[in-house]
Amino acid sequence: MRLGDQRASDNVEDRRGMGVGGGLGVGGLVIAVIAYFLGFDPSAVMNVAEQVVAPQRETREAPKGAPADEMGQFVAKILGSTEVVWGKIFQQSNGQYRAPTLVLFDGQVRSACGMAQSATGPFYCSRDEKLYIDLSFFRDLQTRFRAPGDFAQAYVIAHEVGHHVQKLTGTLQKLEAERGRVTKADNNLMSVRMELQADCYAGVWGYHAGTMNQLESGDIAEGLNAATAIGDDRLQQQTQGRVVPESFTHGSSEQRVRWFKRGLDSGRAKDCDTFSTASL
Ligand SMILES: [Zn+2]
């Protein structure tokens, strides 16, 4: 990627090296169990949101603003790029984009949705409108998932930002209301639709990053490769040796690539309607 001219977002909270204080609470244990193995975010953010954990104060204030180190700068610039893109898209429909905060942490973190571990993977908490990322996931992406490249990392951030967009448009709340009233299979399907839409939104950002001249040759391929690497079928094959489509919560590799690509090709958020489409 070419991010030289991109302003680094100040909406970053750097909790790296801070610990959480107070250890892993009961809520944390529950979350550790339900956290989707190797997933992008805990088995749909909604699961985590159900864990009612009284937010406790951090003992120290985390530094706010774009971190100075290379990875911190990269993350802050990608976030800045998503702010520009979604700011414009919301403006076009007379709306206003409220930017989320990105929290960098290592080990474990306390969010308004409960405690989470690095192993959970990056996630979005709709209660505090923050994206949580342990940068070690980017290393995993490269080594364990064999999805190297800066655009693969940017896709991860843009996907979580996609969940924030779902909060702003009300999609997330609608799904949370439906949750609990439907069967597990239906819950899983809803989760897949939500994740594929976040992938598509990540693609929408990618399209506009391209028009801002931030993409280099090979970037798109890195993103598509990452989407392939984290499909449910691929992950299940790797970890369980078999594939159980009914248990998918994020979508197959083919679906994730296709919806990501749909956003990438059109740049229009309205092309990301994974909820009323007949074929996912
Ligand atoms: Zn997600």
Boltz pocket constraint, residues with backbone or C-beta under 6 A from the ligand:
constraints:
  - pocket:
      binder: B
      contacts: [[A, 40], [A, 41], [A, 159], [A, 160], [A, 163], [A, 195], [A, 198]]
      max_distance: 6.0
